[in-house]
Amino acid sequence: MPSYKAPLRDQQFVLHELLGAVDVLKQMPRYADLDVDTVNHVVEEAARFCEDILQPTNRVGDEEGCTYDPATKSVKTPTGFKEAYDAFRAAGWQGLAVDTEYGGQGLPHLLQIAFYEMQYSTNQAWAMYPGLTIGAHECLVQHGSQAQKDLYLPKMTTGQWTGTMCLTEQHCGTDLGMLRTKAEPQADGSYKLTGEKIFISSGEHDMAENIVHLVLARLPDAPQGTKGISLFIVPKFVPVGSGPEATVGARNGIHCGGLEHKMGINGNSTCQMILDGASGWLVGEPNKGLNAMFVMMNGARLGVGVQGLGITEVAYQNAVAYARDRIQGRALTGPKALEKQADHIIVHADVRRALLTARAYAEAGRAFGYWVALMADTQLSAADHEHRKFGADMMALMTPIVKAFMTDNGFQCASDCMQVFGGHGYIRANGMEQFVRDARINMIYEGTNAIQSLDLMGRKVLMDNGARLRTFGKMVAEFIEENGTNPDMNEFVTPLADIGDKVQKLTMELGMKAMANRDEVGAAAVPYLRVVGHLVYSYFWARMAKIALARVKADGDKVDPFYRHKLMVARFYFQKLLPETATLIRLARSGSATLMEMPAEAF
Ligand SMILES: Cc1cc2nc3c(=O)[nH]c(=O)nc-3n(C[C@H](O)[C@H](O)[C@H](O)COP(=O)(O)OP(=O)(O)OC[C@H]3O[C@@H](n4cnc5c(N)ncnc54)[C@H](O)[C@@H]3O)c2cc1C
């Protein structure tokens, strides 16, 4: 049975030593009173919740799954899920990063992301219920009318009502322009929605009093395609009253028609949702629904990226424990555990490769993911326009990288860590195969990773002529400039400068090719995203190495071993993981011809 301890030391390293988060946040009027103790206290309490309350529900959630009752069209969540949710709500966790205006604690999104990481390590399926509520809440904050905010936000802040996002239909997932759900205007200003949605996470469950569905649908006179999509609030129970005093009224015509039986995240209800003349209320302007929904989708993409991080961390921790305990074979350099019949498998180079790969991706992912969360806070709350724009640009550029790079790595690491268990990883008893199954969905939902790659290369890089990428490149160049002459930093700065140059050249070359043939973008986008992901991770690893080197130098023999180990992982990253970019660059440059020449009927 897997275990988990929150990586508090590394989280604090990232928050305080790497990002100097409190100093950055204190510049924002909203967080002027924030201090290090508060940040540490929140993370430690969140860790306790995840370790003590969530973690024990993970296995049972996987084994029991959710159950659907066709008679009542209701869904029962696995044993312990509701109790964990009640404890979560009672402690006020749902409102952690919500504005105090709506009854939240008004803390930074950065802390929400740190909490997400631990939730996803301990029970990803459960964490999706409150996670989707946060996304729906943010969408209403930005696009809801004042009356909608007053009615829904206080209840969603406490978690009394949960949220969903209802986009996908049987015939359209990636291409939402084809969606068919209809919304007919009514005399009282509401709409009647009719249609069928599929794959709706947390669409029906027994954990909360009401469910606030955010549904994409088409008005009768809507233009074709994505320009004709509007967004509606469709509550499970129509609310009565307003604000914290609101209660639930009549059952609305939206219900769960069945559950998907799936590969992983069994504890999350993935629902077919039937809208049968359901009452809905328009959010924002008609036909601008996709734009409003992007608030939720972008937030969810960051969350999904962090799911990749959470799984990597917990899979790593359990693989390390196993590798220290399991004896098998002798070290190639001669026996190490002479008193035993065999050595612990942690002596074997390939076992170490698997463990260090997971550790290097987890630690870089934490640094990167938390920095992106800080950019979210910067975008929303920085005092001046210039900083807010910087935050917005970095968020836009990095969102597809967080989503795709971190979840691709998460799946690979979960699989590698399962491999450390040999056959004992493949059987269910040790819980490692659950991580692999759970991690797989992260590459699919919220826009598949191929679509994220197209978004990065097409929309985020080529369409703005590389402006956002250059903004990030400027930070990298400044770091290289500052540290390039320090001989101790050479082993980190040289490969960072090299990958920076290569990304620049590759981007220009692919941009030129794309002008002549758009298929070149489709053919290159996936390896391109991975190469840019490595540029980002090289930058964060070099920064972390700099801090660790300084501490080793300053404290000598008395240095906290944490810093020596950080340097070891940094070296591993640069020598064993970054070099895959050589192949990836070749792949990205190899063009579209061999992919596109085969006639469809010949496959
Ligand atoms: C467990 C689970 C939970 C989910 N939760 C939700 C939810 O809460 N709300 C919701 O609305 N949806 C949800 N989804 C739906 C999910 O977001 C979609 O499955 C996903 O976006 C892909 O859509 P699709 O399945 O229709 O695949 P398709 O769009 O049919 O894609 C099939 C394949 O073609 C590729 N492809 C498609 N178009 C292109 C293109 N233009 N260029 C290149 N490649 C392309 C894709 O990458 C993919 O590999 C969930 C799905 C699952 C499985």
The ligand as an SDF file (V2000), in Angstrom:
LIG
                    3D

 53 58  0  0  0  0  0  0  0  0999 V2000
  -11.8900   10.9310  -17.6870 C   0  0  0  0  0  0  0  0  0  0  0  0
  -12.2600   12.0990  -18.5360 C   0  0  0  0  0  0  0  0  0  0  0  0
  -12.7080   13.2560  -17.9300 C   0  0  0  0  0  0  0  0  0  0  0  0
  -13.1100   14.3480  -18.7140 C   0  0  0  0  0  0  0  0  0  0  0  0
  -13.6270   15.4660  -18.1200 N   0  0  0  0  0  0  0  0  0  0  0  0
  -14.2350   16.4010  -18.8920 C   0  0  0  0  0  0  0  0  0  0  0  0
  -15.0020   17.4650  -18.3090 C   0  0  0  0  0  0  0  0  0  0  0  0
  -15.0870   17.5890  -17.0910 O   0  0  0  0  0  0  0  0  0  0  0  0
  -15.6460   18.3300  -19.1280 N   0  0  0  0  0  0  0  0  0  0  0  0
  -15.5800   18.2210  -20.4930 C   0  0  0  0  0  0  0  0  0  0  0  0
  -16.2020   19.0220  -21.1790 O   0  0  0  0  0  0  0  0  0  0  0  0
  -14.8150   17.2590  -21.0830 N   0  0  0  0  0  0  0  0  0  0  0  0
  -14.1650   16.3420  -20.3140 C   0  0  0  0  0  0  0  0  0  0  0  0
  -13.4410   15.3340  -20.8940 N   0  0  0  0  0  0  0  0  0  0  0  0
  -13.2980   15.3260  -22.3420 C   0  0  0  0  0  0  0  0  0  0  0  0
  -11.8790   15.6000  -22.7910 C   0  0  0  0  0  0  0  0  0  0  0  0
  -11.5330   16.9320  -22.5720 O   0  0  0  0  0  0  0  0  0  0  0  0
  -11.7950   15.1680  -24.2790 C   0  0  0  0  0  0  0  0  0  0  0  0
  -11.8380   13.7600  -24.2750 O   0  0  0  0  0  0  0  0  0  0  0  0
  -10.5470   15.6670  -24.9690 C   0  0  0  0  0  0  0  0  0  0  0  0
  -10.5700   17.0710  -25.0850 O   0  0  0  0  0  0  0  0  0  0  0  0
  -10.3800   15.0560  -26.3660 C   0  0  0  0  0  0  0  0  0  0  0  0
  -11.5750   15.0990  -27.0920 O   0  0  0  0  0  0  0  0  0  0  0  0
  -12.1220   13.7490  -27.7820 P   0  0  0  0  0  0  0  0  0  0  0  0
  -12.1210   12.6850  -26.7310 O   0  0  0  0  0  0  0  0  0  0  0  0
  -13.4080   14.0430  -28.4370 O   0  0  0  0  0  0  0  0  0  0  0  0
  -11.0360   13.3770  -28.8390 O   0  0  0  0  0  0  0  0  0  0  0  0
  -10.9590   13.9360  -30.3540 P   0  0  0  0  0  0  0  0  0  0  0  0
  -11.1330   15.4010  -30.3440 O   0  0  0  0  0  0  0  0  0  0  0  0
  -11.8530   13.1460  -31.2160 O   0  0  0  0  0  0  0  0  0  0  0  0
   -9.4530   13.6160  -30.7150 O   0  0  0  0  0  0  0  0  0  0  0  0
   -9.0110   12.3130  -31.1070 C   0  0  0  0  0  0  0  0  0  0  0  0
   -7.5270   12.3710  -31.4540 C   0  0  0  0  0  0  0  0  0  0  0  0
   -7.3070   13.2470  -32.5520 O   0  0  0  0  0  0  0  0  0  0  0  0
   -6.3880   14.2660  -32.2160 C   0  0  0  0  0  0  0  0  0  0  0  0
   -6.8390   15.5090  -32.8240 N   0  0  0  0  0  0  0  0  0  0  0  0
   -8.0910   16.0110  -32.8360 C   0  0  0  0  0  0  0  0  0  0  0  0
   -8.1230   17.1890  -33.4610 N   0  0  0  0  0  0  0  0  0  0  0  0
   -6.8850   17.4590  -33.8600 C   0  0  0  0  0  0  0  0  0  0  0  0
   -6.2740   18.5480  -34.5370 C   0  0  0  0  0  0  0  0  0  0  0  0
   -6.9780   19.6050  -34.9380 N   0  0  0  0  0  0  0  0  0  0  0  0
   -4.9510   18.4860  -34.7650 N   0  0  0  0  0  0  0  0  0  0  0  0
   -4.2250   17.4440  -34.3450 C   0  0  0  0  0  0  0  0  0  0  0  0
   -4.7370   16.3920  -33.6890 N   0  0  0  0  0  0  0  0  0  0  0  0
   -6.0560   16.3950  -33.4420 C   0  0  0  0  0  0  0  0  0  0  0  0
   -6.3790   14.3470  -30.6990 C   0  0  0  0  0  0  0  0  0  0  0  0
   -5.1520   14.8170  -30.1870 O   0  0  0  0  0  0  0  0  0  0  0  0
   -6.6660   12.9050  -30.3020 C   0  0  0  0  0  0  0  0  0  0  0  0
   -5.4590   12.1830  -30.2340 O   0  0  0  0  0  0  0  0  0  0  0  0
  -13.0010   14.2650  -20.1170 C   0  0  0  0  0  0  0  0  0  0  0  0
  -12.5020   13.1090  -20.7180 C   0  0  0  0  0  0  0  0  0  0  0  0
  -12.1710   12.0200  -19.9530 C   0  0  0  0  0  0  0  0  0  0  0  0
  -11.7010   10.7710  -20.6330 C   0  0  0  0  0  0  0  0  0  0  0  0
  1  2  1  0
  2  3  1  0
  2 52  2  0
  3  4  2  0
  4  5  1  0
  4 50  1  0
  5  6  2  0
  6  7  1  0
  6 13  1  0
  7  8  2  0
  7  9  1  0
  9 10  1  0
 10 11  2  0
 10 12  1  0
 12 13  2  0
 13 14  1  0
 14 15  1  0
 14 50  1  0
 15 16  1  0
 16 17  1  0
 16 18  1  0
 18 19  1  0
 18 20  1  0
 20 21  1  0
 20 22  1  0
 22 23  1  0
 23 24  1  0
 24 25  2  0
 24 26  1  0
 24 27  1  0
 27 28  1  0
 28 29  2  0
 28 30  1  0
 28 31  1  0
 31 32  1  0
 32 33  1  0
 33 34  1  0
 33 48  1  0
 34 35  1  0
 35 36  1  0
 35 46  1  0
 36 37  1  0
 36 45  1  0
 37 38  2  0
 38 39  1  0
 39 40  1  0
 39 45  2  0
 40 41  1  0
 40 42  2  0
 42 43  1  0
 43 44  2  0
 44 45  1  0
 46 47  1  0
 46 48  1  0
 48 49  1  0
 50 51  2  0
 51 52  1  0
 52 53  1  0
M  END
$$$$
